Structures are given as C-alpha cells and as structure tokens.
Amino acid sequence: MKRTLTTLTALLATAALAGGAQGQTVPDRGTVTVNGSTVFYKATGSGQPLLLIHGYPLSGELFKNNRALLARNFRVITVDLPGFGLSRAPSADASIENYASTVLGVMDALKLNQVVAGGMSMGGMTLFQMYKMAPERFKGLIFIDTTADPSGVAEKANWLGTGQQAQEKGVASLVDILMPRMLTGESRMKMPNQVMHLGSLVKQASLNGAVGGAAALANRPDANPILPTIKVPTLYLFGAEDNLTPPEVAMKMQMNTPGSRLVLIPGAGHAATFEKADAAARAMNDFALSLR
C-alpha cells in the first residue's frame, strides 16, 4: 500500500542531542499524519533508534517502565497506532497491513532509515508486515508475545465480538475481559496499580481504534511465510505464562526463523513487557546491544 505523508507536526523539538547517530534528531514527542491518520510518537534517551509498537488496545505507554533502562543506550521511540493513545483514526477501517504501512510512514517522516524494532502482540503482527514490505529498514527484530498465525474460526469470532462489544457497551467495557488475557492472576491480585494503568490505556482508545483493531486482528494475514525470509537478528520475547500466545507459539516461530533467539520471562503473562518490565527491558537491551 502506498504511504502518503502529508503533515509533520513537532509538538516539542527538544531532542537536539550531541552526536550524529541516527535518531538523535527525533523530537521528544510529536505527531505525523500518514494514510489519513494522525500518529503520535514519543522519544527518549540517546543512541541508535529502538522503535517499539504496542498491542491491542493499548498505546506506546505499554512500554512506560521499559524506557529508563533502554534509554541509557538507545533513542527509544514508541508510537501510538491509529485510534489508540494520542493517535487519531479517521474511521474504523483498519488492517494489520495498513498499520504496517503507517508505521513505515512515521519512520520516513522521522528520517529513521534503519532501526531495531520491537512489536508486542498486534504490534508484532504489524512488525512482520513491515519487514515484508521493507526488510532493508531493519537492523534487528524483537517479537513480543505475538503470533505469525492467522485467526482461526473461533478466534476470529472472538475478536469480532470484542469490536461489537466496544460499539454496544463502550470501549471501557473491554477492560474486564482483556485484563485476564494480559496479566497473570497473581499480578492482578497483588499489583492493582498495574491493572489500573493497563485499564487506563484501554479506556484511552477511541471507538474507531477499538473496533478497527479488533477487525484487524480477526482478519490478519498469515505471517508464517515471512519467517524463513528474515535475514536480520531476531529475538522472540515471551511471558512464560502467556495464555493468549503461549510459549509453544514462540518456539514454533523461533524454529522457523533462521538464527533467532528465544527468551521466556518467568511469572509473566501476555503483557510481559509491563508485568515484568525490568526483565523484559534487560532482554531487549542485551539483544539490541549485541547488534552494534
């Protein structure tokens, strides 16, 4: 899909950091209009660019507790996919391929020629398509609690039902059905602040985002043919207790991706980067540092 870049609006141009590494001139935050959507991004730290893409129906703030460690060595850039967080989507018409085209358009606007990129869940599905569209743009890939498989019949119905619930009962109604998929029971019981933060990200999603994202997940393409074509270092990072995309899914993808690595995080569910933020950040940091 052709990417159309129409507007770049820098909200804060405060990242004029020393040194010439790619990514250093990315403002601390801003918006880019791509494919009719206004996409918000946030950047922190210094060094080579590390781009992170969130899952459904969250935002770049999923990586809130990963930033500090990663920012010691990298310019960490998070994006809010259209309709989520501070980004805006003109309609509920969405697809994984469109998300991929849009994020590549953001990279174009920010002059990010080549990055290490990570994607969680729907963000990982987006990253598979980004690599398929423009493999030369990536130095390394991190797939977090995601899958290359298309939706089966039952899962497709589940996601379409999620979108229908958002329409009928409001986006906030998704919190109760999604939290058990994201966090382990122990975390939900002992760490109410985690539940509250993730719940706030869900509630921040627009109706267009919630409905469009659910449809995108229901109709996502089969990314398995992409796996053997990946020629850059790749990390699969999964919560050991992920009940949505379990470790068996990670192992299957890792076996079909030449030279890839697998790290399982004990005690973490689907939102492993948030639930066990320090362990996830260390794994991402060590992997990205190994690519220098």
Backbone torsions as a table, in degrees:
resi	resn	phi	psi	omega
1	MET	NA	132.9	-178.6
2	LYS	-69.1	132.8	179.5
3	ARG	-91.1	132.4	179.4
4	THR	-119.0	114.8	179.9
5	LEU	-101.6	121.2	-176.3
6	THR	-114.8	-31.6	-175.0
7	THR	-147.6	139.1	170.8
8	LEU	-124.4	114.9	-178.8
9	THR	-116.5	110.7	178.4
10	ALA	-86.9	119.7	178.2
11	LEU	-78.6	-39.7	177.5
12	LEU	-138.0	120.9	179.2
13	ALA	-104.2	68.3	-172.4
14	THR	-114.7	15.6	-175.8
15	ALA	-108.0	36.1	177.6
16	ALA	-79.4	75.0	-174.2
17	LEU	-88.9	159.2	179.2
18	ALA	-70.0	155.4	178.3
19	GLY	93.8	162.6	-174.4
20	GLY	-111.9	14.7	-178.0
21	ALA	-62.2	143.2	177.4
22	GLN	-58.6	136.3	-179.8
23	GLY	100.8	-17.8	-176.8
24	GLN	-67.6	-24.8	-178.9
25	THR	-92.4	3.4	176.2
26	VAL	-69.5	123.8	179.0
27	PRO	-59.5	160.6	-177.6
28	ASP	-63.2	-29.1	174.8
29	ARG	-162.2	159.7	-179.9
30	GLY	176.0	-176.3	175.9
31	THR	-130.8	149.0	176.4
32	VAL	-130.3	134.0	176.7
33	THR	-97.2	116.7	-177.1
34	VAL	-136.3	133.9	177.0
35	ASN	52.8	33.7	177.8
36	GLY	83.3	-4.6	179.4
37	SER	-105.7	145.3	175.2
38	THR	-97.6	113.1	-171.5
39	VAL	-107.1	124.0	178.6
40	PHE	-90.1	140.2	174.6
41	TYR	-133.5	159.3	177.9
42	LYS	-138.4	138.6	-178.1
43	ALA	-133.5	144.8	178.5
44	THR	-151.2	158.1	179.3
45	GLY	84.7	-173.5	180.0
46	SER	-144.5	153.9	-178.1
47	GLY	122.5	-161.6	179.9
48	GLN	-65.9	149.8	-176.0
49	PRO	-74.5	135.0	174.1
50	LEU	-124.0	110.3	-174.8
51	LEU	-98.5	129.5	-177.8
52	LEU	-123.3	135.6	-175.2
53	ILE	-122.8	125.4	-174.0
54	HIS	-79.4	173.4	176.9
55	GLY	-101.9	-175.5	-176.7
56	TYR	-85.2	141.8	-16.8
57	PRO	-104.1	62.9	-169.5
58	LEU	-100.7	-145.4	178.4
59	SER	-159.0	-177.9	177.9
60	GLY	-59.7	-19.3	179.0
61	GLU	-72.1	-3.9	168.6
62	LEU	-55.9	-33.3	-176.1
63	PHE	-94.1	15.2	-177.0
64	LYS	-50.2	-44.6	-175.6
65	ASN	-90.3	2.3	174.4
66	ASN	-95.5	-21.0	-168.9
67	ARG	-61.3	-45.2	-171.5
68	ALA	-58.1	-48.1	-179.2
69	LEU	-68.0	-45.7	-178.0
70	LEU	-65.4	-32.7	-176.7
71	ALA	-70.5	-11.5	175.9
72	ARG	-66.8	-28.0	-174.9
73	ASN	-123.0	-12.0	-173.5
74	PHE	-138.7	157.2	167.1
75	ARG	-85.6	101.9	-173.8
76	VAL	-87.1	120.5	-176.5
77	ILE	-120.0	120.7	175.4
78	THR	-111.4	145.9	177.5
79	VAL	-120.1	149.0	169.5
80	ASP	-98.5	116.9	178.7
81	LEU	-61.7	155.9	-176.3
82	PRO	-52.5	126.1	179.1
83	GLY	92.5	-3.6	-178.5
84	PHE	-120.3	152.2	179.2
85	GLY	58.7	-127.1	-179.2
86	LEU	-97.6	8.4	177.0
87	SER	-89.2	158.6	-178.6
88	ARG	-125.9	138.4	176.7
89	ALA	-115.4	134.1	-177.2
90	PRO	-71.1	-18.2	-178.5
91	SER	-157.2	178.1	177.2
92	ALA	-91.8	12.8	178.2
93	ASP	-82.7	107.0	-175.6
94	ALA	-142.4	155.8	175.4
95	SER	-153.1	159.1	177.1
96	ILE	-61.4	-39.1	179.3
97	GLU	-63.6	-37.9	178.7
98	ASN	-68.7	-39.6	175.2
99	TYR	-58.4	-43.1	-179.1
100	ALA	-62.1	-47.4	178.4
101	SER	-60.5	-38.5	-178.7
102	THR	-67.6	-45.1	-179.6
103	VAL	-67.1	-36.4	174.0
104	LEU	-62.6	-35.2	175.4
105	GLY	-64.8	-37.1	175.2
106	VAL	-64.2	-42.7	176.3
107	MET	-59.0	-41.3	177.2
108	ASP	-59.2	-47.4	-176.4
109	ALA	-64.2	-35.5	-178.3
110	LEU	-90.1	4.6	178.5
111	LYS	58.1	42.0	175.8
112	LEU	-95.6	94.9	-174.9
113	ASN	-72.4	-38.4	-178.6
114	GLN	-148.6	134.0	-175.9
115	VAL	-137.8	162.1	157.8
116	VAL	-90.0	130.5	-175.4
117	ALA	-128.8	142.2	176.8
118	GLY	-126.6	144.6	178.4
119	GLY	-139.1	131.6	179.5
120	MET	-100.7	128.0	174.7
121	SER	54.2	-113.5	178.4
122	MET	-59.8	-31.1	175.7
123	GLY	-66.0	-34.6	176.0
124	GLY	-69.2	-38.9	175.9
125	MET	-61.8	-39.4	176.4
126	THR	-63.0	-41.4	-178.3
127	LEU	-66.2	-36.9	174.8
128	PHE	-55.8	-45.7	-178.4
129	GLN	-70.7	-34.2	175.6
130	MET	-61.4	-43.4	178.8
131	TYR	-64.6	-40.8	178.5
132	LYS	-60.5	-40.8	-177.6
133	MET	-74.7	-35.6	-172.6
134	ALA	-150.4	69.4	-175.9
135	PRO	-60.6	-26.7	-178.5
136	GLU	-69.2	-10.7	-176.9
137	ARG	-85.7	-0.6	-171.5
138	PHE	-123.0	133.2	175.6
139	LYS	-93.8	-27.1	178.8
140	GLY	-165.9	158.4	-176.5
141	LEU	-128.9	139.7	175.8
142	ILE	-126.1	113.9	179.1
143	PHE	-104.2	119.5	-170.7
144	ILE	-114.9	117.1	174.6
145	ASP	43.1	61.3	-176.0
146	THR	-138.9	-174.9	177.7
147	THR	-148.7	150.5	174.0
148	ALA	-92.7	-7.3	-176.4
149	ASP	-77.0	146.5	170.6
150	PRO	-74.3	166.9	177.0
151	SER	-68.2	136.5	169.5
152	GLY	-80.9	-180.0	-176.0
153	VAL	-59.3	-48.3	-177.0
154	ALA	-67.5	-42.6	-178.9
155	GLU	-66.3	-40.1	178.6
156	LYS	-59.4	-44.6	178.7
157	ALA	-63.3	-37.5	179.5
158	ASN	-63.1	-45.1	-179.2
159	TRP	-68.5	-39.7	177.6
160	LEU	-64.9	-34.9	175.7
161	GLY	-66.9	-34.8	176.3
162	THR	-62.1	-44.5	177.4
163	GLY	-63.4	-39.1	179.0
164	GLN	-65.8	-39.2	178.0
165	GLN	-63.4	-40.2	177.7
166	ALA	-59.6	-39.4	179.2
167	GLN	-67.7	-42.0	-173.1
168	GLU	-84.4	-35.1	-173.6
169	LYS	-118.2	-3.3	179.4
170	GLY	95.7	154.4	-177.5
171	VAL	-61.8	-36.8	-178.2
172	ALA	-59.6	-25.3	-179.2
173	SER	-67.9	-14.0	-178.9
174	LEU	-77.1	-18.0	-175.3
175	VAL	-56.9	-49.9	-174.6
176	ASP	-65.9	-30.9	-179.9
177	ILE	-85.2	-22.3	-176.4
178	LEU	-92.7	-30.1	-177.0
179	MET	-57.4	-43.7	178.4
180	PRO	-63.5	-20.8	177.3
181	ARG	-82.3	-24.8	-173.7
182	MET	-92.8	-41.1	-173.2
183	LEU	-119.3	150.3	175.9
184	THR	-67.9	159.7	178.4
185	GLY	-59.2	-37.7	179.8
186	GLU	-62.0	-44.6	179.5
187	SER	-65.9	-39.8	-179.8
188	ARG	-64.1	-31.4	-179.7
189	MET	-81.0	-40.7	-169.6
190	LYS	-100.0	-15.4	-175.0
191	MET	-128.8	69.4	-177.7
192	PRO	-60.6	-25.5	178.9
193	ASN	-65.7	-33.7	177.0
194	GLN	-65.2	-45.1	178.9
195	VAL	-60.9	-42.3	-178.6
196	MET	-64.0	-43.0	-178.6
197	HIS	-65.8	-49.2	179.7
198	LEU	-62.8	-38.5	177.2
199	GLY	-61.3	-37.7	179.3
200	SER	-66.4	-33.3	177.7
201	LEU	-69.0	-39.8	176.7
202	VAL	-60.9	-46.4	-177.3
203	LYS	-65.8	-22.9	-179.5
204	GLN	-76.6	-19.1	179.7
205	ALA	-63.8	143.6	176.3
206	SER	-80.4	165.4	177.0
207	LEU	-63.8	-40.3	176.5
208	ASN	-58.8	-41.4	179.6
209	GLY	-65.7	-46.9	-177.0
210	ALA	-65.2	-43.0	-179.2
211	VAL	-72.8	-45.6	-179.3
212	GLY	-65.0	-41.7	179.5
213	GLY	-64.5	-40.6	178.1
214	ALA	-62.4	-40.8	177.5
215	ALA	-66.4	-38.3	178.4
216	ALA	-62.9	-41.0	177.9
217	LEU	-67.1	-40.2	-179.5
218	ALA	-63.9	-34.6	-173.2
219	ASN	-111.4	21.3	-175.4
220	ARG	-63.5	150.1	-179.4
221	PRO	-77.1	159.4	174.2
222	ASP	-74.7	116.1	-178.6
223	ALA	-97.3	0.7	-178.2
224	ASN	-58.1	-36.9	177.7
225	PRO	-63.2	-19.3	-179.9
226	ILE	-75.2	-31.1	-171.2
227	LEU	-53.5	-51.0	-178.1
228	PRO	-70.8	-10.3	179.7
229	THR	-89.4	-9.0	-176.7
230	ILE	-71.4	122.6	-175.1
231	LYS	-115.6	9.5	177.8
232	VAL	-113.5	157.7	178.0
233	PRO	-54.6	137.3	-173.5
234	THR	-135.7	135.3	176.8
235	LEU	-117.9	131.0	168.5
236	TYR	-102.6	120.2	-175.2
237	LEU	-121.1	113.5	-171.8
238	PHE	-133.5	146.7	168.7
239	GLY	-71.4	131.8	-177.5
240	ALA	-65.2	-20.5	-179.8
241	GLU	-111.3	22.9	177.0
242	ASP	-64.5	118.5	-180.0
243	ASN	-100.0	1.4	177.8
244	LEU	-99.2	-48.9	171.6
245	THR	-124.2	84.2	-172.0
246	PRO	-67.3	166.3	-177.1
247	PRO	-54.1	-29.1	177.9
248	GLU	-60.4	-34.5	177.0
249	VAL	-65.3	-43.2	179.0
250	ALA	-63.1	-43.3	-178.1
251	MET	-63.6	-38.7	179.1
252	LYS	-64.2	-44.1	179.6
253	MET	-66.2	-41.6	-178.6
254	GLN	-62.2	-39.1	179.3
255	MET	-65.6	-27.8	-177.6
256	ASN	-98.2	3.9	178.6
257	THR	-113.0	109.6	-173.9
258	PRO	-55.1	129.3	173.8
259	GLY	69.3	12.7	-176.3
260	SER	-81.0	164.8	179.9
261	ARG	-120.1	156.8	177.5
262	LEU	-129.6	129.2	174.3
263	VAL	-124.9	124.5	175.6
264	LEU	-105.0	134.0	-177.8
265	ILE	-102.0	113.4	-178.7
266	PRO	-61.4	143.1	175.2
267	GLY	73.4	12.6	-177.7
268	ALA	-116.3	142.8	175.6
269	GLY	-96.6	-144.6	-174.2
270	HIS	-67.5	-36.1	178.1
271	ALA	-92.5	54.5	-174.5
272	ALA	-59.7	-36.4	-179.2
273	THR	-63.9	-22.2	178.6
274	PHE	-99.4	-42.4	-175.8
275	GLU	-66.9	-41.3	176.9
276	LYS	-124.0	66.5	-169.7
277	ALA	-61.1	-42.1	-177.8
278	ASP	-64.9	-46.2	-179.7
279	ALA	-63.8	-40.9	179.3
280	ALA	-65.7	-43.1	-180.0
281	ALA	-63.8	-40.6	179.0
282	ARG	-63.2	-42.1	-179.9
283	ALA	-64.0	-43.8	178.6
284	MET	-65.7	-41.9	-179.0
285	ASN	-63.0	-47.4	-178.9
286	ASP	-63.2	-40.5	179.4
287	PHE	-64.5	-48.5	-177.9
288	ALA	-65.7	-35.8	177.4
289	LEU	-64.8	-32.3	-179.1
290	SER	-68.5	-12.8	-177.5
291	LEU	-92.5	-5.7	-178.1
292	ARG	-69.2	NA	NA
